[in-house]
Amino acid sequence: MNDYFSNNVKKEVDKIKIPEEKLERVIESAVIKGKKNPVRKVIYCSCAAVILFALFISSAFVSPTMAKIVNKVPYLNQIIKSMNETEERKVRLQDFFAKVSNTLSENEEYNGKVDVSMSGFFASDAPTIYIQVENKNNKQERELEKIVNDIAKSYKIRDVKVDIQERHIERHVMSEEDKKIQEVMETAQDTLTQKGYKTSVIQFDSKTNTLSIEVKSGNTNQHFDQIKKNIEELVSQKQLSYKIEIKKKSESKIRDMNWHPIFTSVMDESHKQFKEVIGFAYSFHPKPLEIILKTSLSNGEVKKAQAIEEYARQVIEIKRKELAVEKIPYKIIIRDKKHKEIYIKSYE
């Protein structure tokens, strides 16, 4: 495989300008846990790869140089298309799981008697629905499997695995105070979202009765004081005596948050293209950033490792450009099945 991101390709791709207001999409993490109580929302900002795809193609018609590069990069369009399909599948998986969880919670026979979760490390793989029940029997297993498979079929998700386990289910009944806390947290999140804090983190510490809110830095102390005042008024309306604490996200957390969708794309797309990719890791310390792909390769399969590295590099640059993430030095490390490094390439 050629190095599709030669200097000329990268220079042209870096010229593409993407309107920031268009780059928003909700994605979900690889493991989802069902709740009998209302689920607290976690929102990640990503972007639609199709936007970059459209802009890239339109640039090709305007720039003769870009048109030549499109011809020299036969796999670029396929990668962008694949990335967009992966994001769509993630949304379907999220909706599928929500439907399973809601269906079981609304069923009188299973409401409060089952605990549901879903896992799937790679988005392209078939997910597994884990259902924990008390005193399971064959009839119940067949019914649960049918419910899950029927819903999976409606969402066009194939080969779903259903793992039913017997376990004592702890029944948690929310107190009135718990309900108030949850309502405050949800309303606080809505308030912050309206003020432009779309990725704020809200936590409650029951030991200190402190509602801690973490937001991205960059605003004045006066602005943070106003946010605190708004949340304190909200808590007071619910007749709760809690301390409100506003924290600014550290630069390292902001960096991790910015790179998170890049990491998930590299992980998912590399595995989709190369089934030898079986794991993923990263580390910002020590510098430079290390992006590690774990594989089932043997030590001598250097050419395949190089192909995986080149493909991962393309995904990184496409996603980084989509999100307008600042360029930093990094290196891609390919490890074999014995966790030994068989190929490394650095980028400034």
MARROMI-16192 format. One record per residue (C-alpha): residue number from 0; x, y, z. Coordinates in steps of 0.05 Angstrom, whole numbers, padded with zeros to 5 digits. Layout:
<pts>
<pt resi="NUM" X="X" Y="Y" Z="Z"/>
...
</pts>
This chain:
<pts>
<pt resi="0" X="00000" Y="00000" Z="00000"/>
<pt resi="1" X="00026" Y="00069" Z="-00018"/>
<pt resi="2" X="00032" Y="00126" Z="00032"/>
<pt resi="3" X="-00032" Y="00161" Z="00012"/>
<pt resi="4" X="-00017" Y="00219" Z="00057"/>
<pt resi="5" X="00044" Y="00244" Z="00022"/>
<pt resi="6" X="00064" Y="00316" Z="00035"/>
<pt resi="7" X="00023" Y="00341" Z="-00025"/>
<pt resi="8" X="-00039" Y="00305" Z="-00003"/>
<pt resi="9" X="-00034" Y="00331" Z="00068"/>
<pt resi="10" X="-00022" Y="00402" Z="00045"/>
<pt resi="11" X="-00085" Y="00400" Z="00002"/>
<pt resi="12" X="-00128" Y="00368" Z="00055"/>
<pt resi="13" X="-00104" Y="00420" Z="00106"/>
<pt resi="14" X="-00130" Y="00474" Z="00060"/>
<pt resi="15" X="-00201" Y="00450" Z="00067"/>
<pt resi="16" X="-00241" Y="00496" Z="00112"/>
<pt resi="17" X="-00300" Y="00465" Z="00149"/>
<pt resi="18" X="-00353" Y="00510" Z="00181"/>
<pt resi="19" X="-00350" Y="00497" Z="00256"/>
<pt resi="20" X="-00425" Y="00505" Z="00266"/>
<pt resi="21" X="-00437" Y="00445" Z="00219"/>
<pt resi="22" X="-00391" Y="00398" Z="00256"/>
<pt resi="23" X="-00437" Y="00368" Z="00309"/>
<pt resi="24" X="-00461" Y="00297" Z="00318"/>
<pt resi="25" X="-00477" Y="00255" Z="00378"/>
<pt resi="26" X="-00437" Y="00191" Z="00384"/>
<pt resi="27" X="-00438" Y="00138" Z="00438"/>
<pt resi="28" X="-00385" Y="00098" Z="00475"/>
<pt resi="29" X="-00371" Y="00025" Z="00465"/>
<pt resi="30" X="-00404" Y="-00001" Z="00528"/>
<pt resi="31" X="-00474" Y="00020" Z="00549"/>
<pt resi="32" X="-00507" Y="00004" Z="00615"/>
<pt resi="33" X="-00583" Y="00002" Z="00622"/>
<pt resi="34" X="-00616" Y="00037" Z="00680"/>
<pt resi="35" X="-00684" Y="00026" Z="00711"/>
<pt resi="36" X="-00682" Y="00099" Z="00731"/>
<pt resi="37" X="-00679" Y="00156" Z="00680"/>
<pt resi="38" X="-00611" Y="00155" Z="00646"/>
<pt resi="39" X="-00563" Y="00213" Z="00655"/>
<pt resi="40" X="-00541" Y="00237" Z="00586"/>
<pt resi="41" X="-00468" Y="00241" Z="00566"/>
<pt resi="42" X="-00457" Y="00281" Z="00503"/>
<pt resi="43" X="-00396" Y="00280" Z="00459"/>
<pt resi="44" X="-00386" Y="00328" Z="00402"/>
<pt resi="45" X="-00362" Y="00298" Z="00338"/>
<pt resi="46" X="-00376" Y="00313" Z="00265"/>
<pt resi="47" X="-00405" Y="00283" Z="00202"/>
<pt resi="48" X="-00351" Y="00256" Z="00157"/>
<pt resi="49" X="-00397" Y="00267" Z="00099"/>
<pt resi="50" X="-00385" Y="00342" Z="00106"/>
<pt resi="51" X="-00310" Y="00334" Z="00095"/>
<pt resi="52" X="-00325" Y="00286" Z="00038"/>
<pt resi="53" X="-00369" Y="00337" Z="00003"/>
<pt resi="54" X="-00320" Y="00394" Z="00013"/>
<pt resi="55" X="-00262" Y="00351" Z="-00011"/>
<pt resi="56" X="-00299" Y="00331" Z="-00075"/>
<pt resi="57" X="-00322" Y="00402" Z="-00089"/>
<pt resi="58" X="-00250" Y="00426" Z="-00081"/>
<pt resi="59" X="-00228" Y="00374" Z="-00132"/>
<pt resi="60" X="-00272" Y="00407" Z="-00184"/>
<pt resi="61" X="-00244" Y="00476" Z="-00169"/>
<pt resi="62" X="-00171" Y="00458" Z="-00162"/>
<pt resi="63" X="-00134" Y="00420" Z="-00217"/>
<pt resi="64" X="-00082" Y="00401" Z="-00165"/>
<pt resi="65" X="-00136" Y="00372" Z="-00120"/>
<pt resi="66" X="-00165" Y="00333" Z="-00178"/>
<pt resi="67" X="-00098" Y="00301" Z="-00190"/>
<pt resi="68" X="-00092" Y="00283" Z="-00117"/>
<pt resi="69" X="-00161" Y="00250" Z="-00116"/>
<pt resi="70" X="-00137" Y="00206" Z="-00173"/>
<pt resi="71" X="-00074" Y="00189" Z="-00134"/>
<pt resi="72" X="-00112" Y="00173" Z="-00070"/>
<pt resi="73" X="-00160" Y="00119" Z="-00091"/>
<pt resi="74" X="-00176" Y="00097" Z="-00020"/>
<pt resi="75" X="-00189" Y="00166" Z="00010"/>
<pt resi="76" X="-00262" Y="00169" Z="-00012"/>
<pt resi="77" X="-00274" Y="00098" Z="00012"/>
<pt resi="78" X="-00244" Y="00114" Z="00081"/>
<pt resi="79" X="-00288" Y="00176" Z="00089"/>
<pt resi="80" X="-00350" Y="00136" Z="00067"/>
<pt resi="81" X="-00332" Y="00081" Z="00116"/>
<pt resi="82" X="-00323" Y="00131" Z="00173"/>
<pt resi="83" X="-00391" Y="00161" Z="00159"/>
<pt resi="84" X="-00423" Y="00091" Z="00158"/>
<pt resi="85" X="-00391" Y="00075" Z="00225"/>
<pt resi="86" X="-00420" Y="00138" Z="00257"/>
<pt resi="87" X="-00489" Y="00119" Z="00230"/>
<pt resi="88" X="-00481" Y="00049" Z="00258"/>
<pt resi="89" X="-00463" Y="00077" Z="00326"/>
<pt resi="90" X="-00527" Y="00117" Z="00327"/>
<pt resi="91" X="-00567" Y="00055" Z="00307"/>
<pt resi="92" X="-00533" Y="00014" Z="00362"/>
<pt resi="93" X="-00550" Y="00067" Z="00413"/>
<pt resi="94" X="-00622" Y="00069" Z="00391"/>
<pt resi="95" X="-00626" Y="-00007" Z="00390"/>
<pt resi="96" X="-00601" Y="-00013" Z="00461"/>
<pt resi="97" X="-00648" Y="00041" Z="00486"/>
<pt resi="98" X="-00706" Y="00004" Z="00453"/>
<pt resi="99" X="-00686" Y="-00062" Z="00486"/>
<pt resi="100" X="-00679" Y="-00029" Z="00554"/>
<pt resi="101" X="-00745" Y="00008" Z="00549"/>
<pt resi="102" X="-00782" Y="-00052" Z="00523"/>
<pt resi="103" X="-00761" Y="-00095" Z="00582"/>
<pt resi="104" X="-00773" Y="-00040" Z="00633"/>
<pt resi="105" X="-00844" Y="-00031" Z="00606"/>
<pt resi="106" X="-00858" Y="-00105" Z="00608"/>
<pt resi="107" X="-00893" Y="-00123" Z="00674"/>
<pt resi="108" X="-00860" Y="-00191" Z="00675"/>
<pt resi="109" X="-00790" Y="-00163" Z="00671"/>
<pt resi="110" X="-00795" Y="-00092" Z="00700"/>
<pt resi="111" X="-00749" Y="-00088" Z="00760"/>
<pt resi="112" X="-00729" Y="-00161" Z="00752"/>
<pt resi="113" X="-00674" Y="-00155" Z="00699"/>
<pt resi="114" X="-00611" Y="-00115" Z="00690"/>
<pt resi="115" X="-00590" Y="-00100" Z="00618"/>
<pt resi="116" X="-00524" Y="-00078" Z="00587"/>
<pt resi="117" X="-00492" Y="-00079" Z="00519"/>
<pt resi="118" X="-00419" Y="-00085" Z="00499"/>
<pt resi="119" X="-00380" Y="-00085" Z="00435"/>
<pt resi="120" X="-00309" Y="-00059" Z="00434"/>
<pt resi="121" X="-00310" Y="-00046" Z="00359"/>
<pt resi="122" X="-00370" Y="-00014" Z="00327"/>
<pt resi="123" X="-00367" Y="-00059" Z="00265"/>
<pt resi="124" X="-00372" Y="-00123" Z="00307"/>
<pt resi="125" X="-00437" Y="-00155" Z="00328"/>
<pt resi="126" X="-00457" Y="-00128" Z="00397"/>
<pt resi="127" X="-00473" Y="-00171" Z="00457"/>
<pt resi="128" X="-00534" Y="-00158" Z="00500"/>
<pt resi="129" X="-00523" Y="-00181" Z="00572"/>
<pt resi="130" X="-00586" Y="-00194" Z="00612"/>
<pt resi="131" X="-00582" Y="-00212" Z="00685"/>
<pt resi="132" X="-00644" Y="-00245" Z="00715"/>
<pt resi="133" X="-00664" Y="-00280" Z="00778"/>
<pt resi="134" X="-00684" Y="-00354" Z="00775"/>
<pt resi="135" X="-00678" Y="-00360" Z="00700"/>
<pt resi="136" X="-00711" Y="-00416" Z="00662"/>
<pt resi="137" X="-00712" Y="-00441" Z="00590"/>
<pt resi="138" X="-00779" Y="-00409" Z="00573"/>
<pt resi="139" X="-00755" Y="-00341" Z="00599"/>
<pt resi="140" X="-00690" Y="-00347" Z="00560"/>
<pt resi="141" X="-00726" Y="-00360" Z="00495"/>
<pt resi="142" X="-00773" Y="-00302" Z="00507"/>
<pt resi="143" X="-00717" Y="-00253" Z="00522"/>
<pt resi="144" X="-00676" Y="-00276" Z="00462"/>
<pt resi="145" X="-00737" Y="-00267" Z="00417"/>
<pt resi="146" X="-00750" Y="-00196" Z="00444"/>
<pt resi="147" X="-00677" Y="-00176" Z="00432"/>
<pt resi="148" X="-00672" Y="-00208" Z="00363"/>
<pt resi="149" X="-00738" Y="-00178" Z="00339"/>
<pt resi="150" X="-00715" Y="-00109" Z="00359"/>
<pt resi="151" X="-00646" Y="-00120" Z="00327"/>
<pt resi="152" X="-00680" Y="-00140" Z="00262"/>
<pt resi="153" X="-00721" Y="-00076" Z="00262"/>
<pt resi="154" X="-00657" Y="-00036" Z="00268"/>
<pt resi="155" X="-00622" Y="-00078" Z="00215"/>
<pt resi="156" X="-00568" Y="-00101" Z="00264"/>
<pt resi="157" X="-00545" Y="-00172" Z="00249"/>
<pt resi="158" X="-00514" Y="-00228" Z="00291"/>
<pt resi="159" X="-00532" Y="-00198" Z="00358"/>
<pt resi="160" X="-00510" Y="-00242" Z="00415"/>
<pt resi="161" X="-00554" Y="-00251" Z="00476"/>
<pt resi="162" X="-00520" Y="-00272" Z="00541"/>
<pt resi="163" X="-00570" Y="-00287" Z="00597"/>
<pt resi="164" X="-00541" Y="-00297" Z="00666"/>
<pt resi="165" X="-00573" Y="-00313" Z="00732"/>
<pt resi="166" X="-00558" Y="-00264" Z="00787"/>
<pt resi="167" X="-00591" Y="-00230" Z="00846"/>
<pt resi="168" X="-00618" Y="-00163" Z="00822"/>
<pt resi="169" X="-00612" Y="-00106" Z="00872"/>
<pt resi="170" X="-00675" Y="-00065" Z="00869"/>
<pt resi="171" X="-00659" Y="00008" Z="00881"/>
<pt resi="172" X="-00718" Y="00053" Z="00895"/>
<pt resi="173" X="-00702" Y="00126" Z="00886"/>
<pt resi="174" X="-00718" Y="00170" Z="00945"/>
<pt resi="175" X="-00751" Y="00237" Z="00936"/>
<pt resi="176" X="-00684" Y="00271" Z="00949"/>
<pt resi="177" X="-00650" Y="00227" Z="00896"/>
<pt resi="178" X="-00703" Y="00248" Z="00846"/>
<pt resi="179" X="-00691" Y="00321" Z="00863"/>
<pt resi="180" X="-00616" Y="00312" Z="00854"/>
<pt resi="181" X="-00625" Y="00279" Z="00787"/>
<pt resi="182" X="-00673" Y="00333" Z="00764"/>
<pt resi="183" X="-00625" Y="00387" Z="00786"/>
<pt resi="184" X="-00567" Y="00355" Z="00749"/>
<pt resi="185" X="-00608" Y="00348" Z="00685"/>
<pt resi="186" X="-00634" Y="00419" Z="00689"/>
<pt resi="187" X="-00563" Y="00445" Z="00705"/>
<pt resi="188" X="-00538" Y="00409" Z="00643"/>
<pt resi="189" X="-00592" Y="00441" Z="00601"/>
<pt resi="190" X="-00575" Y="00509" Z="00630"/>
<pt resi="191" X="-00501" Y="00500" Z="00614"/>
<pt resi="192" X="-00517" Y="00476" Z="00544"/>
<pt resi="193" X="-00558" Y="00539" Z="00531"/>
<pt resi="194" X="-00498" Y="00580" Z="00552"/>
<pt resi="195" X="-00453" Y="00542" Z="00503"/>
<pt resi="196" X="-00422" Y="00490" Z="00550"/>
<pt resi="197" X="-00440" Y="00429" Z="00510"/>
<pt resi="198" X="-00389" Y="00381" Z="00542"/>
<pt resi="199" X="-00393" Y="00402" Z="00615"/>
<pt resi="200" X="-00388" Y="00348" Z="00669"/>
<pt resi="201" X="-00435" Y="00348" Z="00729"/>
<pt resi="202" X="-00423" Y="00305" Z="00790"/>
<pt resi="203" X="-00454" Y="00300" Z="00859"/>
<pt resi="204" X="-00415" Y="00281" Z="00922"/>
<pt resi="205" X="-00463" Y="00255" Z="00974"/>
<pt resi="206" X="-00410" Y="00256" Z="01029"/>
<pt resi="207" X="-00398" Y="00331" Z="01024"/>
<pt resi="208" X="-00466" Y="00349" Z="00993"/>
<pt resi="209" X="-00429" Y="00383" Z="00936"/>
<pt resi="210" X="-00453" Y="00391" Z="00865"/>
<pt resi="211" X="-00389" Y="00397" Z="00824"/>
<pt resi="212" X="-00392" Y="00426" Z="00753"/>
<pt resi="213" X="-00332" Y="00423" Z="00707"/>
<pt resi="214" X="-00331" Y="00468" Z="00646"/>
<pt resi="215" X="-00281" Y="00488" Z="00594"/>
<pt resi="216" X="-00237" Y="00546" Z="00613"/>
<pt resi="217" X="-00230" Y="00610" Z="00573"/>
<pt resi="218" X="-00284" Y="00653" Z="00604"/>
<pt resi="219" X="-00278" Y="00707" Z="00657"/>
<pt resi="220" X="-00287" Y="00695" Z="00731"/>
<pt resi="221" X="-00349" Y="00739" Z="00727"/>
<pt resi="222" X="-00379" Y="00692" Z="00676"/>
<pt resi="223" X="-00366" Y="00631" Z="00721"/>
<pt resi="224" X="-00396" Y="00669" Z="00781"/>
<pt resi="225" X="-00459" Y="00680" Z="00741"/>
<pt resi="226" X="-00464" Y="00605" Z="00724"/>
<pt resi="227" X="-00455" Y="00588" Z="00797"/>
<pt resi="228" X="-00510" Y="00637" Z="00817"/>
<pt resi="229" X="-00558" Y="00607" Z="00766"/>
<pt resi="230" X="-00546" Y="00536" Z="00791"/>
<pt resi="231" X="-00551" Y="00557" Z="00864"/>
<pt resi="232" X="-00619" Y="00588" Z="00850"/>
<pt resi="233" X="-00640" Y="00523" Z="00816"/>
<pt resi="234" X="-00618" Y="00482" Z="00877"/>
<pt resi="235" X="-00654" Y="00530" Z="00924"/>
<pt resi="236" X="-00719" Y="00522" Z="00885"/>
<pt resi="237" X="-00715" Y="00447" Z="00897"/>
<pt resi="238" X="-00706" Y="00460" Z="00972"/>
<pt resi="239" X="-00638" Y="00428" Z="00973"/>
<pt resi="240" X="-00579" Y="00453" Z="01014"/>
<pt resi="241" X="-00520" Y="00436" Z="00970"/>
<pt resi="242" X="-00454" Y="00470" Z="00958"/>
<pt resi="243" X="-00441" Y="00489" Z="00885"/>
<pt resi="244" X="-00370" Y="00483" Z="00859"/>
<pt resi="245" X="-00349" Y="00507" Z="00789"/>
<pt resi="246" X="-00284" Y="00478" Z="00762"/>
<pt resi="247" X="-00247" Y="00495" Z="00699"/>
<pt resi="248" X="-00225" Y="00437" Z="00655"/>
<pt resi="249" X="-00150" Y="00429" Z="00654"/>
<pt resi="250" X="-00114" Y="00435" Z="00588"/>
<pt resi="251" X="-00097" Y="00361" Z="00590"/>
<pt resi="252" X="-00171" Y="00343" Z="00598"/>
<pt resi="253" X="-00190" Y="00389" Z="00541"/>
<pt resi="254" X="-00136" Y="00356" Z="00498"/>
<pt resi="255" X="-00161" Y="00287" Z="00516"/>
<pt resi="256" X="-00232" Y="00307" Z="00500"/>
<pt resi="257" X="-00212" Y="00336" Z="00432"/>
<pt resi="258" X="-00174" Y="00273" Z="00413"/>
<pt resi="259" X="-00226" Y="00223" Z="00438"/>
<pt resi="260" X="-00266" Y="00220" Z="00374"/>
<pt resi="261" X="-00202" Y="00213" Z="00334"/>
<pt resi="262" X="-00181" Y="00154" Z="00377"/>
<pt resi="263" X="-00248" Y="00119" Z="00369"/>
<pt resi="264" X="-00246" Y="00129" Z="00293"/>
<pt resi="265" X="-00176" Y="00101" Z="00288"/>
<pt resi="266" X="-00196" Y="00041" Z="00331"/>
<pt resi="267" X="-00260" Y="00026" Z="00293"/>
<pt resi="268" X="-00236" Y="00039" Z="00222"/>
<pt resi="269" X="-00170" Y="00001" Z="00231"/>
<pt resi="270" X="-00207" Y="-00060" Z="00258"/>
<pt resi="271" X="-00259" Y="-00056" Z="00203"/>
<pt resi="272" X="-00205" Y="-00056" Z="00149"/>
<pt resi="273" X="-00157" Y="-00103" Z="00184"/>
<pt resi="274" X="-00187" Y="-00157" Z="00228"/>
<pt resi="275" X="-00117" Y="-00168" Z="00256"/>
<pt resi="276" X="-00127" Y="-00105" Z="00297"/>
<pt resi="277" X="-00155" Y="-00130" Z="00363"/>
<pt resi="278" X="-00140" Y="-00074" Z="00412"/>
<pt resi="279" X="-00124" Y="00000" Z="00421"/>
<pt resi="280" X="-00088" Y="00044" Z="00470"/>
<pt resi="281" X="-00058" Y="00114" Z="00474"/>
<pt resi="282" X="-00013" Y="00154" Z="00519"/>
<pt resi="283" X="00002" Y="00229" Z="00522"/>
<pt resi="284" X="00059" Y="00218" Z="00571"/>
<pt resi="285" X="00115" Y="00219" Z="00558"/>
<pt resi="286" X="00112" Y="00262" Z="00495"/>
<pt resi="287" X="00100" Y="00253" Z="00437"/>
<pt resi="288" X="00030" Y="00224" Z="00437"/>
<pt resi="289" X="00032" Y="00148" Z="00426"/>
<pt resi="290" X="-00025" Y="00116" Z="00387"/>
<pt resi="291" X="-00020" Y="00040" Z="00397"/>
<pt resi="292" X="-00055" Y="-00012" Z="00355"/>
<pt resi="293" X="-00053" Y="-00082" Z="00384"/>
<pt resi="294" X="-00056" Y="-00138" Z="00333"/>
<pt resi="295" X="-00056" Y="-00214" Z="00324"/>
<pt resi="296" X="00004" Y="-00208" Z="00278"/>
<pt resi="297" X="00067" Y="-00249" Z="00286"/>
<pt resi="298" X="00133" Y="-00215" Z="00295"/>
<pt resi="299" X="00154" Y="-00224" Z="00222"/>
<pt resi="300" X="00093" Y="-00193" Z="00190"/>
<pt resi="301" X="00123" Y="-00124" Z="00182"/>
<pt resi="302" X="00090" Y="-00108" Z="00115"/>
<pt resi="303" X="00021" Y="-00119" Z="00142"/>
<pt resi="304" X="00039" Y="-00078" Z="00204"/>
<pt resi="305" X="00062" Y="-00022" Z="00157"/>
<pt resi="306" X="-00003" Y="-00025" Z="00118"/>
<pt resi="307" X="-00043" Y="-00019" Z="00183"/>
<pt resi="308" X="-00001" Y="00040" Z="00205"/>
<pt resi="309" X="-00010" Y="00076" Z="00138"/>
<pt resi="310" X="-00086" Y="00065" Z="00141"/>
<pt resi="311" X="-00090" Y="00090" Z="00213"/>
<pt resi="312" X="-00050" Y="00151" Z="00194"/>
<pt resi="313" X="-00101" Y="00169" Z="00140"/>
<pt resi="314" X="-00159" Y="00162" Z="00189"/>
<pt resi="315" X="-00123" Y="00206" Z="00240"/>
<pt resi="316" X="-00111" Y="00262" Z="00190"/>
<pt resi="317" X="-00182" Y="00261" Z="00163"/>
<pt resi="318" X="-00214" Y="00261" Z="00232"/>
<pt resi="319" X="-00165" Y="00313" Z="00259"/>
<pt resi="320" X="-00183" Y="00359" Z="00201"/>
<pt resi="321" X="-00257" Y="00348" Z="00211"/>
<pt resi="322" X="-00254" Y="00369" Z="00283"/>
<pt resi="323" X="-00203" Y="00424" Z="00272"/>
<pt resi="324" X="-00159" Y="00393" Z="00326"/>
<pt resi="325" X="-00092" Y="00425" Z="00335"/>
<pt resi="326" X="-00035" Y="00387" Z="00303"/>
<pt resi="327" X="00014" Y="00357" Z="00352"/>
<pt resi="328" X="00072" Y="00308" Z="00344"/>
<pt resi="329" X="00052" Y="00235" Z="00350"/>
<pt resi="330" X="00075" Y="00165" Z="00333"/>
<pt resi="331" X="00037" Y="00104" Z="00313"/>
<pt resi="332" X="00059" Y="00038" Z="00344"/>
<pt resi="333" X="00038" Y="-00030" Z="00318"/>
<pt resi="334" X="00045" Y="-00088" Z="00367"/>
<pt resi="335" X="00043" Y="-00162" Z="00352"/>
<pt resi="336" X="00004" Y="-00216" Z="00389"/>
<pt resi="337" X="00059" Y="-00220" Z="00441"/>
<pt resi="338" X="00052" Y="-00145" Z="00454"/>
<pt resi="339" X="00119" Y="-00130" Z="00423"/>
<pt resi="340" X="00129" Y="-00070" Z="00378"/>
<pt resi="341" X="00139" Y="-00091" Z="00305"/>
<pt resi="342" X="00129" Y="-00025" Z="00270"/>
<pt resi="343" X="00134" Y="00048" Z="00292"/>
<pt resi="344" X="00128" Y="00113" Z="00252"/>
<pt resi="345" X="00132" Y="00184" Z="00279"/>
<pt resi="346" X="00099" Y="00247" Z="00252"/>
<pt resi="347" X="00114" Y="00319" Z="00271"/>
</pts>
